[in-house]
Amino acid sequence: MKRRIYTDIEIKVLKQNMFIYDVKYLRQIEYDPLFKLWCIYMKFNCPELTAKEIFERAGMNTKILHPALPRRRISEWIYSYKKFGKDYFIPADEPYTINDSFKQQLYKIIKEGL
């Protein structure tokens, strides 16, 4: 399958979301590890939500993304979580700083809930 190439305007819109670190090579989105864990948490606790709805709840513009991207990403993250645990996303030996108060609240929920 071909990857979607984002325009400069779409990249600017994507980078406005606090859970997206960067868009590399005009096609590869780099997500915050906390967002990945939050998606897993949401999928486990709210199985009735679709992957697209989970991404939309995080404030992402899903009209820009490939229609199957949210589902594929959450599936990959769940697989990695089941195989390696939450330390795969936020390793204990690597520093992870949280700048936003909303992210700090999510971090507490995920740390206690998963």
C-alpha distances in whole Angstrom, upper triangle without the diagonal:
4,6,9,12,16,19,22,23,21,21,25,24,22,24,27,26,28,25,23,24,22,19,18,17,16,13,14,16,19,21,25,25,28,25,23,26,27,24,25,28,27,25,28,31,29,27,28,26,22,20,19,23,23,22,24,27,26,26,23,22,19,19,17,14,11,13,11,12,15,15,12,15,18,17,16,20,22,21,22,25,26,26,27,29,29,30,27,26,30,31,35,36,34,35,33,35,35,36,36,38,35,33,36,37,33,34,37,36,33,35,38,35,33
4,7,9,13,16,19,20,18,18,22,22,20,22,25,24,26,24,21,22,20,16,16,14,13,10,12,15,18,20,24,25,27,25,23,27,27,24,26,29,28,27,30,32,31,29,29,27,23,21,20,24,24,21,23,27,26,25,22,20,18,17,15,13,10,13,12,12,16,16,14,16,19,19,18,21,23,23,23,26,28,28,29,30,30,31,28,26,30,32,35,36,33,35,33,34,34,35,35,37,35,33,36,37,33,34,37,36,34,36,39,36,34
4,6,9,13,16,17,15,15,18,18,16,18,21,21,23,21,18,19,16,13,12,11,10,7,8,11,14,17,20,22,24,22,20,24,25,22,23,27,26,25,28,30,29,27,28,25,22,19,18,22,21,19,21,24,22,22,18,17,15,15,13,10,8,12,11,10,14,15,13,13,17,17,16,19,21,21,22,24,26,26,27,28,28,29,25,24,27,29,33,33,31,31,29,31,31,31,31,34,31,29,33,33,30,31,34,33,31,33,36,34,32
4,6,10,13,14,11,12,15,15,13,16,19,19,21,19,16,18,15,12,12,11,8,6,9,10,14,16,20,22,24,21,20,24,24,22,24,27,26,25,28,30,29,28,28,24,21,18,17,20,20,17,19,22,21,20,16,15,13,12,9,8,7,10,11,10,13,15,14,14,18,19,18,20,23,23,24,26,28,28,29,30,29,30,27,25,28,30,34,34,31,32,30,30,30,30,30,32,30,28,32,33,30,31,34,33,31,33,36,34,32
4,7,10,12,10,10,13,14,13,15,18,18,21,20,16,17,14,10,10,8,6,5,8,11,14,17,20,23,25,22,22,26,26,24,26,29,28,27,31,33,31,30,31,27,24,21,19,23,23,19,20,24,22,21,17,15,15,14,10,10,10,14,15,13,16,19,17,17,20,22,21,22,25,26,26,28,31,31,31,32,30,31,28,26,28,31,34,34,31,32,29,30,30,30,29,32,30,29,32,33,30,31,35,34,32,35,38,36,34
4,7,8,6,6,10,10,10,12,14,15,18,17,14,15,12,9,10,9,5,6,9,10,13,16,19,22,24,21,21,25,25,23,26,28,27,27,30,32,30,30,30,26,24,21,18,21,21,18,18,22,20,18,15,13,13,12,8,9,10,14,15,13,16,19,18,17,20,22,22,23,26,27,26,28,31,31,31,32,30,31,28,26,28,30,34,34,31,31,28,28,28,27,27,30,28,26,30,31,29,30,33,33,31,34,36,35,33
4,5,5,6,9,10,10,12,14,16,19,19,16,17,14,11,12,11,7,9,12,13,16,18,21,24,26,23,24,28,27,26,29,31,30,30,34,35,33,33,33,29,26,24,21,24,24,20,20,23,22,19,16,14,15,13,10,12,13,17,19,17,19,22,22,21,24,26,25,26,29,30,30,32,35,35,35,35,33,34,31,29,30,33,36,36,33,32,30,30,29,28,28,31,29,28,32,33,31,32,35,35,33,36,39,38,36
4,5,5,6,9,10,11,13,15,18,18,15,15,12,10,12,11,8,11,13,13,16,18,21,24,26,23,24,28,28,26,30,32,31,31,35,36,34,34,34,31,28,25,23,25,25,21,21,24,22,19,16,15,16,15,12,14,16,20,22,19,21,24,24,23,25,28,27,27,30,32,31,33,36,36,35,35,33,34,31,28,30,33,35,35,32,31,29,28,27,26,26,29,28,27,30,32,30,31,35,35,33,36,39,38,37
4,5,5,6,9,10,11,14,17,18,15,16,14,12,14,14,11,13,15,14,17,18,21,24,25,23,24,28,27,26,29,31,29,30,34,34,33,33,33,29,27,24,21,23,23,20,19,22,20,17,15,13,15,13,10,13,16,19,21,19,20,24,24,23,25,28,27,27,31,32,32,33,36,37,36,36,34,34,32,29,30,33,36,37,33,32,29,28,27,26,25,28,26,26,29,31,29,30,34,34,33,35,38,37,36
4,5,5,6,9,10,12,15,15,13,14,12,10,13,13,10,11,13,12,14,16,18,22,23,20,21,25,24,22,25,27,26,27,30,31,29,29,29,25,23,20,18,20,20,16,16,19,17,14,12,9,11,10,7,9,12,15,17,15,17,20,20,19,21,24,24,24,27,29,28,29,33,33,33,33,31,32,29,26,28,31,34,35,31,30,27,27,25,24,24,26,24,24,27,28,26,28,31,31,30,32,35,34,33
4,5,5,6,9,10,13,13,10,11,9,7,9,11,8,9,10,9,12,13,16,19,21,18,19,23,22,21,25,27,26,26,30,31,29,30,30,26,24,21,19,21,20,16,17,19,17,15,12,11,13,13,9,11,14,17,18,16,17,20,20,18,21,24,23,23,26,27,27,28,31,32,31,31,28,29,27,24,25,28,31,31,28,27,24,24,23,22,22,25,23,22,25,27,25,26,30,29,28,31,33,33,32
4,6,5,6,9,12,13,11,12,10,9,12,14,11,13,14,12,14,15,17,20,21,19,21,24,23,23,26,28,26,28,31,32,30,31,31,27,25,23,20,22,21,17,17,19,17,14,12,12,14,14,11,13,17,19,21,19,19,23,23,21,23,26,25,25,28,30,29,30,33,34,33,32,30,30,29,25,26,29,32,32,29,27,24,23,22,21,20,23,22,21,25,26,25,26,29,29,28,31,34,33,32
4,6,5,7,11,12,10,12,11,11,14,16,13,14,14,12,14,14,16,20,20,17,19,23,21,20,24,25,24,25,29,29,27,28,28,24,22,20,17,18,18,14,14,16,14,11,9,8,11,11,9,11,15,17,19,17,17,21,21,19,21,24,24,24,26,29,28,29,32,33,32,31,29,30,28,25,26,29,32,33,29,28,25,24,22,20,19,22,20,20,23,24,23,24,28,27,27,29,32,31,31
4,5,6,9,9,7,9,8,8,12,14,11,11,11,9,10,11,13,16,17,14,16,19,18,17,21,22,21,22,26,26,25,26,26,22,20,17,15,16,16,12,12,14,12,10,7,7,10,11,8,9,13,15,17,14,14,18,18,16,18,21,21,20,23,25,24,25,28,29,28,28,25,26,24,21,22,26,28,29,26,25,22,21,20,19,18,20,18,18,21,22,20,22,25,25,24,26,29,28,27
4,5,7,8,6,7,6,7,11,14,12,13,12,9,10,10,11,15,16,14,16,19,18,18,22,23,22,24,27,27,27,28,28,24,23,20,18,19,18,14,15,16,13,11,10,11,13,15,12,13,16,19,20,17,16,20,20,18,19,23,22,21,24,26,25,25,29,30,28,28,25,25,24,20,21,24,27,27,24,22,19,18,17,16,15,19,17,16,20,21,20,21,24,24,23,26,29,28,27
4,6,9,8,9,10,11,15,17,15,16,16,13,13,12,13,17,16,14,17,20,18,19,22,23,22,24,27,27,26,28,28,24,23,20,18,19,17,14,14,15,12,10,9,10,13,15,13,14,18,20,21,19,18,22,22,20,21,24,24,22,25,28,27,27,30,31,30,29,26,27,26,22,22,26,28,29,25,23,20,19,17,15,14,17,15,15,19,20,19,20,23,24,23,26,28,28,28
4,5,6,9,10,12,15,18,16,16,15,12,12,10,10,14,13,11,14,16,15,15,18,19,18,20,23,23,22,24,24,21,20,17,15,16,14,11,11,12,8,7,6,9,12,14,13,13,17,18,19,16,15,19,20,17,18,21,21,19,22,25,24,23,27,28,27,26,23,24,23,19,20,23,25,27,24,22,18,17,15,14,12,15,13,12,16,17,15,17,20,20,20,22,25,24,24
4,6,7,10,13,16,19,18,18,16,13,11,9,8,12,11,9,13,15,13,14,18,18,18,20,23,23,22,24,25,21,21,18,17,17,15,12,13,13,9,9,9,12,15,17,16,16,20,21,21,18,17,20,21,17,18,21,21,19,21,24,23,22,26,27,25,24,20,21,21,17,17,20,22,24,20,18,15,13,11,10,9,12,10,9,13,14,13,14,17,18,17,19,22,22,22
4,6,9,12,15,18,17,16,14,10,9,6,5,8,8,6,9,11,10,11,14,15,15,17,20,20,20,21,23,19,18,15,15,15,13,10,12,12,8,9,9,12,14,17,15,14,17,19,19,15,14,17,17,14,14,18,17,15,18,20,19,18,22,23,22,20,17,18,17,14,14,18,20,22,19,17,14,13,11,12,11,13,11,9,13,14,12,13,16,16,15,17,20,20,19
4,6,8,11,14,14,13,11,7,6,5,6,10,10,9,10,14,13,13,16,18,18,19,22,23,23,24,25,21,20,16,16,17,15,11,13,14,10,11,9,12,13,16,14,13,16,18,18,14,13,17,17,13,15,18,17,15,19,21,19,20,23,24,23,22,19,20,18,15,16,19,22,23,19,18,15,15,14,14,13,16,15,13,16,18,15,16,20,20,18,20,23,23,22
4,7,10,13,13,13,11,8,5,6,6,10,11,11,12,15,15,16,18,20,21,22,24,26,26,27,28,24,23,20,19,20,18,15,17,18,14,14,13,15,17,19,16,16,18,21,20,17,16,20,19,15,17,20,18,17,20,22,20,20,24,24,23,22,19,19,18,14,15,18,20,21,17,16,13,13,13,13,14,17,16,14,17,19,17,17,21,21,20,21,24,24,23
4,6,10,10,10,8,6,5,7,9,13,15,13,15,18,18,18,21,23,23,24,27,28,28,28,29,26,24,21,20,22,20,16,18,20,16,16,14,15,16,18,15,14,17,20,20,16,17,20,19,16,18,21,19,18,22,23,21,22,26,26,24,24,22,22,20,17,18,20,23,23,19,19,16,17,17,16,17,21,20,17,20,23,20,20,24,25,23,25,28,28,26
4,7,6,6,5,4,6,9,12,15,17,15,16,19,20,19,22,24,24,24,27,29,28,29,29,26,24,20,19,21,20,16,18,20,17,16,14,14,15,16,13,12,14,18,18,14,15,19,17,15,18,20,19,18,22,23,22,23,27,27,26,26,24,24,21,19,20,23,26,26,22,22,20,20,20,20,20,24,22,20,23,25,23,23,27,27,25,27,30,30,28
4,5,6,5,6,7,11,14,16,19,18,18,21,22,21,24,26,26,27,29,31,31,31,32,29,26,22,22,24,23,19,22,24,21,20,17,18,18,19,16,14,16,19,19,16,18,20,18,16,19,21,19,19,23,24,22,24,27,27,26,26,25,24,22,19,21,23,26,26,22,23,21,22,22,22,23,27,25,23,26,28,26,26,29,30,27,29,32,32,30
4,5,6,9,11,15,18,20,23,21,21,25,26,24,26,29,29,29,32,34,33,33,34,31,28,24,24,26,25,22,24,26,23,23,20,19,19,20,16,15,16,20,20,17,19,22,20,18,22,23,21,22,25,26,24,27,30,29,28,29,28,27,24,23,24,26,29,29,26,26,25,25,26,26,27,30,29,27,30,32,29,29,33,33,31,32,36,35,33
4,6,8,11,14,18,20,23,21,21,25,25,24,26,29,28,28,31,33,32,32,32,29,26,23,21,24,24,20,21,24,22,20,17,16,17,17,13,12,14,17,18,15,18,21,19,18,21,23,21,22,26,26,25,27,30,30,29,30,29,29,26,24,26,28,31,31,28,28,26,26,26,26,26,30,28,26,29,31,29,29,33,33,31,33,36,35,33
4,6,10,13,16,19,21,19,18,22,23,21,23,26,26,25,28,30,29,29,29,26,23,20,19,22,21,18,20,22,20,19,16,15,15,15,12,10,11,14,15,12,15,17,15,14,18,19,18,19,22,23,22,24,27,27,27,28,26,27,24,22,24,26,30,30,27,27,25,26,26,26,26,29,27,25,29,30,27,28,31,31,29,31,34,33,31
4,6,10,13,15,18,16,15,19,20,18,20,23,23,23,26,28,27,27,28,25,22,18,18,21,20,16,19,21,19,19,15,16,15,16,13,11,12,15,14,11,13,16,14,12,15,17,15,16,19,20,19,21,24,24,23,24,23,23,20,18,20,22,26,26,23,24,22,23,23,24,24,27,25,23,26,27,24,25,28,28,25,27,31,29,27
4,6,10,12,15,13,12,16,17,15,18,20,20,20,23,25,25,25,26,22,20,16,16,18,17,13,16,18,15,15,12,13,13,15,12,10,12,15,14,10,11,14,13,11,14,16,14,14,18,19,18,19,22,23,22,22,20,21,18,16,18,21,24,24,21,21,19,20,20,20,20,23,21,19,22,24,21,21,25,25,22,24,28,26,25
4,7,9,12,11,10,14,15,14,16,19,20,20,23,24,24,25,26,23,21,17,17,19,17,14,17,18,15,16,13,15,15,18,15,13,15,17,17,13,13,16,14,11,14,16,14,13,17,18,16,17,21,21,20,20,18,18,15,13,14,17,20,21,18,18,15,17,17,18,18,21,19,17,20,21,19,18,22,22,20,22,25,24,22
4,6,8,7,7,11,11,11,13,16,16,17,19,21,21,22,23,20,19,15,15,17,14,11,14,15,12,13,11,14,14,17,15,13,15,17,16,13,12,14,14,10,11,15,13,11,15,16,15,15,19,20,18,18,15,16,14,11,12,16,19,20,17,17,14,15,14,15,15,18,16,13,16,18,15,15,19,19,16,18,21,21,19
4,5,5,7,9,10,11,13,14,15,17,19,20,21,22,24,21,20,17,17,18,15,13,15,15,12,13,13,16,17,20,18,17,19,20,19,16,14,17,16,13,13,16,15,12,15,17,15,15,19,20,18,16,13,14,13,9,10,13,16,17,14,13,10,11,10,12,12,15,13,10,13,15,12,12,15,16,14,15,19,18,17
4,5,5,6,9,10,11,12,14,16,17,18,20,21,23,20,20,17,18,19,15,14,17,16,13,16,15,19,19,22,21,19,21,22,20,17,15,17,16,12,12,15,13,10,13,15,12,12,15,16,14,13,10,10,9,5,6,10,13,15,12,12,9,11,11,14,14,16,14,11,13,14,11,10,14,14,11,13,16,16,14
4,5,5,6,9,10,10,12,14,15,16,18,19,21,19,19,16,18,17,14,13,16,14,11,14,15,18,19,22,22,20,22,22,21,18,16,17,18,14,13,16,15,11,13,16,14,13,16,18,16,13,10,11,11,8,8,12,14,16,14,13,10,11,9,12,12,13,11,8,10,11,8,7,10,11,8,10,13,13,12
4,5,5,6,9,10,10,12,14,15,16,17,19,16,16,13,14,14,10,9,12,11,8,11,11,15,15,19,18,16,18,19,18,15,12,14,15,11,10,14,13,10,12,15,14,13,17,18,17,15,12,14,13,10,11,15,17,19,17,16,13,14,12,14,13,14,11,9,12,12,9,9,13,12,10,13,15,14,14
4,5,5,6,9,10,11,13,14,15,16,18,16,15,12,14,14,11,10,14,13,11,14,13,16,16,20,19,16,18,18,16,13,11,12,12,9,8,11,10,7,9,12,10,10,13,15,14,12,10,12,11,8,10,13,16,19,17,17,14,16,15,17,16,18,15,12,14,15,11,11,14,13,11,13,16,14,12
4,5,5,6,9,10,11,12,14,15,18,16,16,13,16,16,12,12,16,14,12,16,16,19,19,23,22,20,21,21,19,17,14,14,15,12,9,12,12,8,9,12,11,8,12,14,13,10,7,10,10,7,9,12,15,18,16,16,14,15,14,17,16,17,14,12,13,13,9,9,12,10,7,9,12,11,9
4,5,5,6,9,10,10,11,13,16,13,14,12,14,13,9,10,13,11,9,13,14,17,17,21,21,19,21,20,19,16,13,14,15,12,10,13,14,10,11,14,14,12,14,17,16,13,11,14,14,11,12,16,18,21,19,19,15,16,14,17,15,15,12,10,12,11,7,8,11,9,7,10,12,10,10
4,5,5,6,9,10,10,11,13,11,11,8,11,10,7,8,11,10,9,12,12,15,15,18,19,16,17,17,15,13,10,10,12,9,7,10,11,8,9,12,13,11,14,16,16,14,12,15,15,12,14,18,20,23,21,21,18,19,17,19,18,18,15,13,16,15,11,12,15,12,10,14,15,13,12
4,5,5,6,9,10,10,13,12,12,10,13,13,10,11,14,13,13,16,16,19,18,21,22,19,20,19,17,15,12,11,12,10,7,9,10,7,6,10,10,8,10,13,13,11,10,13,13,11,14,17,19,22,21,21,19,20,19,22,20,20,17,15,17,16,12,13,15,12,9,12,14,11,9
4,6,5,6,8,10,13,12,13,12,15,14,10,13,15,13,13,16,17,20,20,23,24,22,23,21,20,18,15,14,16,14,10,12,14,11,9,13,13,10,12,15,15,12,11,14,15,13,14,17,19,23,22,22,19,20,18,21,19,19,16,14,15,14,10,11,12,9,7,10,11,8,7
4,5,5,5,7,10,8,10,9,12,10,7,10,12,10,11,14,15,18,17,21,22,20,21,19,18,17,13,13,15,14,10,12,15,12,11,15,16,13,15,18,18,16,14,18,18,16,17,21,23,26,25,25,21,22,20,22,20,19,16,15,17,15,11,13,14,11,10,14,14,11,11
4,6,5,5,8,7,8,8,11,10,8,11,13,12,13,16,16,19,17,21,22,19,20,18,16,15,12,11,13,12,8,10,12,11,9,12,14,12,13,16,17,15,15,18,18,16,19,22,24,27,26,26,23,25,23,25,23,23,19,18,20,18,15,16,18,14,13,16,16,13,12
4,6,6,9,10,11,11,15,14,12,15,17,15,16,20,20,23,21,24,26,23,23,21,19,19,15,14,16,15,11,12,14,12,9,12,14,12,12,15,16,14,14,18,18,17,19,21,23,26,26,27,24,25,24,26,24,24,21,19,20,18,15,16,17,13,12,15,14,11,9
4,6,9,9,12,13,16,14,12,15,17,14,16,19,20,23,22,25,27,24,25,23,21,21,17,16,19,17,14,15,17,15,13,16,18,15,15,19,20,17,16,20,20,19,20,23,25,28,28,28,25,26,24,26,24,22,19,19,20,17,14,16,16,12,12,15,14,10,10
4,5,6,9,11,13,11,9,13,14,12,14,17,18,21,19,22,24,22,23,20,19,19,15,14,17,17,13,15,18,16,14,17,19,17,17,21,22,19,19,22,22,21,23,26,27,31,30,30,27,27,25,27,24,23,20,20,21,18,16,18,18,15,14,18,17,13,14
4,5,8,9,12,11,10,14,15,14,16,19,19,21,19,22,24,22,22,19,17,18,14,13,16,16,12,13,16,15,13,16,18,16,16,20,21,19,19,23,23,21,24,26,28,32,31,31,28,30,27,29,27,26,23,22,24,22,19,21,21,18,17,20,19,16,15
4,7,10,12,10,10,14,14,14,16,19,19,20,18,21,23,21,21,18,17,18,15,13,17,17,14,15,19,18,16,19,21,20,20,23,25,23,23,26,26,24,27,30,32,35,34,34,31,32,29,31,28,28,24,24,26,23,20,23,24,20,19,23,22,19,19
4,7,8,6,7,10,11,10,13,15,15,17,15,17,20,18,18,15,15,15,12,11,15,15,12,14,17,16,15,18,20,19,20,23,24,22,21,25,24,22,25,28,30,33,32,32,28,29,27,28,25,25,21,21,23,21,18,21,22,19,18,22,22,18,18
4,5,5,6,9,10,11,13,15,14,15,12,15,17,15,15,12,11,12,9,8,11,12,10,11,15,15,14,17,19,18,19,22,24,22,22,25,24,22,24,28,30,33,32,32,29,29,27,28,26,26,23,22,25,23,20,22,24,21,20,23,24,20,20
4,5,5,6,9,10,11,13,12,13,10,13,15,12,12,10,9,9,5,5,9,9,7,9,12,12,12,15,16,16,18,20,21,20,19,22,21,19,22,25,28,30,28,29,26,26,25,26,24,24,21,20,23,22,18,20,22,20,18,21,23,20,19
4,5,5,6,9,10,11,9,10,7,10,12,10,10,8,8,8,6,7,10,10,10,12,15,15,15,18,20,19,21,24,25,23,22,25,23,21,24,27,30,32,30,30,27,27,25,26,24,25,21,20,24,22,19,22,24,22,20,24,25,22,22
4,5,5,6,9,10,10,11,9,12,14,13,14,12,12,12,9,10,14,13,12,14,17,16,16,20,21,20,22,25,26,24,23,26,24,22,24,28,30,33,31,30,27,27,24,25,23,23,19,19,22,21,18,20,22,20,19,23,24,21,21
4,5,5,7,9,9,11,10,14,15,13,15,13,13,12,8,10,13,11,9,13,15,13,14,17,18,17,19,22,22,21,19,22,21,18,20,24,26,29,27,27,23,24,21,22,20,20,16,16,19,17,14,17,19,16,15,19,20,17,17
4,5,5,7,6,8,7,11,12,10,12,11,12,10,7,9,12,10,10,13,15,13,15,18,18,18,20,23,23,21,20,22,21,18,20,24,26,28,26,26,22,22,20,21,19,20,16,15,19,18,15,17,20,18,17,20,22,20,19
4,5,5,5,7,7,10,12,11,13,12,14,12,10,12,15,14,13,16,18,17,18,21,22,22,24,26,27,25,23,25,24,21,23,27,29,32,29,28,25,24,22,22,19,20,16,16,20,19,16,19,21,19,19,23,24,22,22
4,5,7,10,10,14,15,15,17,16,17,15,12,14,17,15,14,17,19,17,18,22,22,21,23,26,26,24,21,24,24,21,22,26,28,30,28,27,23,23,20,20,17,17,13,14,17,16,13,16,18,16,16,20,21,19,19
4,6,9,10,14,14,14,17,16,17,15,12,14,16,14,13,17,18,16,17,21,21,20,22,25,24,22,20,22,21,18,19,23,25,27,25,24,20,19,16,17,14,15,11,11,15,14,11,14,17,15,15,18,20,18,19
4,7,9,12,12,13,16,16,17,15,13,16,18,16,16,19,20,19,20,24,24,23,26,28,27,26,23,25,24,21,22,26,28,30,27,26,22,21,18,18,15,16,13,13,17,16,14,17,20,19,18,22,23,22,22
4,6,9,9,9,12,13,14,12,10,14,16,14,14,18,18,17,19,22,22,22,25,27,27,25,23,25,24,20,22,25,28,30,27,26,22,22,19,19,17,19,15,15,19,19,17,19,22,21,20,23,25,23,23
4,5,6,7,11,11,14,12,11,15,16,15,16,19,20,20,22,24,25,25,28,30,29,28,26,28,27,23,25,29,31,33,30,29,26,25,23,22,20,22,19,19,23,23,20,23,26,24,23,27,29,27,27
4,5,5,8,8,10,9,8,11,13,13,14,17,18,18,20,22,23,24,26,28,28,27,26,28,26,23,25,29,32,33,31,30,27,27,25,25,23,24,21,21,24,24,21,24,27,25,24,27,29,27,26
4,6,8,8,11,11,11,14,16,16,17,20,21,21,23,25,26,27,29,31,32,31,29,31,29,26,29,32,35,37,34,33,30,30,28,28,26,27,24,24,28,27,25,27,30,28,27,31,33,30,30
4,7,9,12,10,11,15,15,15,17,20,20,21,23,25,26,27,29,30,31,30,29,30,28,25,27,31,34,35,32,32,28,28,27,26,25,27,24,24,27,28,25,27,30,29,28,31,33,31,30
4,6,8,7,8,11,12,12,14,16,17,17,20,21,22,23,26,27,27,27,26,28,25,22,25,28,31,33,30,30,27,27,26,26,25,27,24,23,26,27,24,25,29,27,26,29,31,29,28
4,6,5,8,10,10,11,14,15,16,17,19,21,22,23,25,26,27,27,27,28,26,24,26,29,33,34,32,32,29,30,29,29,28,30,27,26,29,29,26,28,31,29,27,30,32,30,29
4,6,7,8,10,11,13,14,16,17,19,20,22,23,25,26,27,27,27,29,26,24,27,30,34,36,33,33,31,31,30,30,29,30,27,26,30,29,26,28,31,29,27,30,32,29,28
4,6,6,6,9,10,11,12,14,16,17,19,20,21,23,24,25,24,26,24,22,25,28,32,33,31,32,29,30,29,30,29,31,27,26,29,29,25,27,30,27,25,28,30,27,26
4,6,5,6,9,10,11,12,14,15,17,18,20,21,22,22,22,24,21,19,22,25,29,30,28,28,26,27,26,27,26,28,25,23,26,26,23,24,27,25,23,26,28,26,24
4,6,5,6,8,10,11,12,14,15,16,18,20,21,20,19,22,20,17,20,24,27,29,27,27,24,25,24,25,24,25,22,20,23,23,19,21,24,22,20,23,25,22,21
4,6,5,6,9,10,11,12,14,15,16,18,20,20,19,22,20,18,21,24,28,30,28,29,26,27,26,28,26,27,24,22,25,25,21,22,25,23,20,23,25,22,20
4,6,5,6,9,10,11,12,14,16,17,18,19,19,21,18,17,20,23,26,28,27,28,25,27,26,28,27,29,25,23,26,26,22,23,26,24,21,24,26,23,21
4,5,5,6,9,10,11,12,14,15,16,16,16,18,15,14,17,20,23,25,23,24,21,23,23,24,24,25,22,20,23,23,19,20,23,21,18,21,23,21,19
4,5,5,6,9,10,10,12,14,15,15,14,17,15,13,16,19,22,25,23,24,21,23,22,24,23,24,21,19,21,21,17,18,21,18,16,18,20,18,15
4,5,5,6,9,10,11,12,14,14,15,17,15,14,18,20,24,26,25,26,24,26,25,27,27,28,25,22,25,24,20,21,23,21,18,20,22,19,17
4,6,5,6,9,10,11,12,13,13,15,12,12,16,18,21,23,22,24,22,24,24,26,26,27,25,22,24,24,21,20,23,21,18,20,22,20,17
4,5,5,6,9,10,10,10,10,12,10,9,13,15,18,20,19,21,19,21,21,23,23,24,21,19,21,21,17,17,19,18,14,16,19,17,14
4,5,5,6,8,10,9,10,13,11,11,14,16,19,22,21,23,21,23,23,25,25,25,23,20,22,21,18,17,19,17,14,16,18,15,12
4,5,5,6,9,10,11,14,11,12,16,17,20,22,22,24,22,25,25,28,28,29,26,23,25,25,21,20,22,21,17,19,20,18,14
4,6,5,6,7,9,10,7,9,12,13,16,18,18,20,19,22,22,26,26,27,25,22,23,23,20,18,21,20,16,17,19,17,14
4,5,5,5,6,9,7,8,11,12,15,18,18,19,18,21,21,24,24,25,23,20,20,21,17,16,18,16,13,13,15,14,10
4,6,6,9,11,10,12,14,15,17,20,21,23,22,24,24,28,28,28,26,23,24,23,20,19,20,18,15,16,17,15,11
4,6,10,11,9,12,14,14,17,19,20,22,22,25,25,29,29,30,28,25,25,26,22,21,22,21,17,18,19,18,14
4,7,7,6,9,11,11,13,15,16,19,18,22,23,26,27,28,26,23,23,24,20,18,20,19,16,15,17,17,13
4,6,6,8,10,10,12,15,15,18,17,20,20,24,24,25,23,20,20,20,17,15,16,16,12,12,14,13,9
4,5,6,7,8,10,13,13,15,13,16,17,20,21,21,19,16,16,17,14,12,13,13,9,9,11,11,8
4,5,5,4,7,9,10,12,12,15,16,20,21,22,21,17,17,18,16,13,15,15,12,10,13,14,11
4,6,6,9,11,11,13,13,16,17,21,22,23,22,18,19,20,17,15,17,17,14,13,16,16,13
4,6,10,12,10,12,10,13,14,18,18,20,18,15,16,17,14,12,15,15,12,12,15,15,12
4,6,9,7,8,7,11,12,15,17,18,17,14,14,16,13,10,13,14,11,10,14,15,13
4,6,6,8,9,12,14,18,20,21,21,17,17,19,17,13,16,17,14,12,16,17,15
4,6,7,9,12,14,18,20,21,21,18,16,19,17,14,15,17,14,12,15,17,15
4,7,9,13,16,19,22,23,23,20,19,21,20,17,18,21,18,16,19,21,19
4,6,10,13,16,19,21,21,18,17,20,19,15,18,20,18,16,19,21,19
4,6,10,13,16,18,19,15,14,18,17,14,16,19,17,15,19,21,20
4,7,10,12,14,15,12,11,14,14,11,13,16,14,13,17,19,18
4,6,9,11,13,10,9,13,13,11,13,16,15,14,18,20,19
4,6,8,9,6,6,10,10,8,11,14,13,13,16,18,18
4,7,9,7,8,11,12,11,14,16,16,17,19,21,22
4,5,5,6,9,10,11,13,15,15,16,19,20,21
4,5,5,6,9,10,11,13,14,15,17,18,20
4,5,5,6,9,10,11,12,14,16,16,18
4,5,5,6,9,10,10,12,14,15,16
4,5,5,6,9,10,10,12,14,15
4,5,5,6,9,10,11,12,14
4,5,5,6,8,10,10,12
4,5,5,6,9,10,11
4,6,5,6,8,10
4,6,5,6,8
4,5,5,6
4,6,6
4,6
4
